[in-house]
């Protein structure tokens, strides 16, 4: 195991291995032999081969236990009018998530995925099961103070890693990180704009639907937070401590460890992808184990996807979070696997290939 440069000595990640390139080549060869013109199923072909490389087998098997982990946390900056909703909604929505009443619960059930909710920094009390990994009540207001202490940041990253290990050890073969937290698009935008050297005004979106005055307050908070974050662009732990939060640190650890455990991930929207950018800094190469589920309506999300060189599966103008966009894309990914696994080849179906098609005699 080797320490990641710039991170504390007690956070160590083993060297990552990439999805199996040889298996991918075999999968691509099988794609060319399926009963269709080459490339006619577009990105479904690419996605199926990616899954095969992640699983290390051709044909790939359908995902048997996809799992969503929703990371909940409050942010001090939400007290200053950067969201259309009050901060107490976070705790209320955690209760709704646990009860199965949120959008991600419904969409995950339709896609055959289970959902776990974890309270990383909700500014209120939650059940013992949900709060088992809790770091603190609300992260700091990042426009004027650090989100976390160094020790809290390390603990949050390790909590995320432990959650990934727990899910994989319990049989998960596909992971999704979701988010829940009023005001969390503000730190997400700070992280994305800081790591990509983007001007705040080009990255700031409406989040939960703030009006023009709220948008201006959000822009000011992001500008001030970026001023504090810029000295830490080469130190992912310090960046999470300064401008992230316990939920972001845990998601970064979760996404990094998924790659360590060779488990594919569908990324969600702007909040999760911001954490993914930091995870890629923690464990370079982790992005090879991820696919982008959708493109959020938040402008910072497109910036982040471009940075990670990920092309989203869907573009439905969604901006809810929770993991909802990722699980909406899950049936598409399952379909890509089924195509590669179960579609007949030309030889199996007795269908002539293009090169074998008879030519009409000119005589």
Residue, then its C-alpha position, 0 to 999 in steps of 0.5 A: x500500500x502506498x500513501x497518496x501524495x499530499x494526504x495524511x500518512x494514515x490514509x493509504x490506498x493500494x495501487x489501482x488496477x484498471x478494468x481488464x483490457x484483454x477482456x474488453x477486447x474479447x467483448x468488442x470482438x463478440x459485439x462485432x459478431x452479434x446479429x446487427x450492423x457494427x455500431x448500430x446500438x451506439x453507446x449500448x455496445x460501448x457500455x456492455x464492453x465496459x461492464x465486461x472489462x469491470x467484471x473480467x468476463x465475457x459475456x458479462x452477467x447482469x447486475x445481481x445486487x446494485x446498491x445506492x448509498x445516500x450520504x446526508x449532511x448539512x452545510x453551514x453555508x445554507x444558513x445564509x440564504x443560498x438555497x430555496x429550502x431551509x436547512x431543517x429539510x435535510x433531517x426531514x428528508x432523511x426520515x422520508x428516505x428511510x421510509x422509502x418515500x423519496x424519488x430515489x427509493x421509487x426509482x431504485x425499486x423500479x431498477x432493482x436496486x437497494x438503498x442505504x441512507x447514512x447520516x454524515x453531518x445532519x444538523x439533527x438527531x437520526x436513528x442509530x442505524x442511520x447515524x452509525x458513521x456520523x462525524x458531526x452536526x453540520x459542516x462549517x460555513x465554507x465561505x468563512x471557516x473550514x468545513x471540518x477539522x483535519x481529524x474529522x476529514x480523515x474519519x469521514x473519508x475512512x467512513x466512506x471507504x468502510x461503507x464501500x467495503x461493507x456493500x461489496x462484502x455483502x454482495x454489491x456488484x454495482x454501486x451508486x452514491x447519492x446525496x441529501x443536504x440543503x445547500x450542498x450544491x454550493x460546496x459542490x460548485x466550489x470544489x468543481x470550479x476550484x479544481x478546474x480553475x473556472x470562474x464562479x459565475x460560469x459554474x453557479x446554478x440555481x440548485x433547489x431553485x433559488x431566485x435572483x437574490x439567492x443566486x447572488x448570495x450563492x455566487x458570493x459565498x462560492x467566490x469567498x469559499x474558492x478564495x479559501x480553497x485555492x491554496x489546496x488544489x494539490x492536497x485533496x484532504x485539505x481541499x475537503x477539509x476547507x471547502x467540502x464537508x463530511x458528506x463530500x469526504x465520505x463520498x470521495x472515500x466511497x468512490x475511491x474504495x469502489x475502484x480499489x474493490x474493482x466494483x463499477x459505479x454509476x455517478x449521479x449529479x453535480x454533488x456526487x461528481x464533485x466528490x468524484x473529482x476529489x476521489x480521482x485526486x485521491x486515487x488516480x485512475x479511479x474514474x475508469x471504474x465509473x460511468x456518468x448516469x446523467x447530465x444535471x441541469x447544474x452548469x458545474x456538472x458539465x464542467x466536472x464531467x468534461x474534467x473527468x472525460x465522462x459522457x453521460x448516459x442520459x440528459x433529462x434536465x434532472x437536478x434532484x440529487x439523491x442518486x436519482x439520475x444514476x438509478x434512472x440510467x441503471x436499466x440502460x446499463x442493464x440492457x447493455x449487459x443483456x445485449x452482450x450476454x444474450x443476443x445471438x451471434x451470426x453463427x448461432x442464428x444462421x444469419x449471413x454476415x455482410x461479407x457473406x451476403x450473396x452477390x447477384x450474377x452479372x451473367 
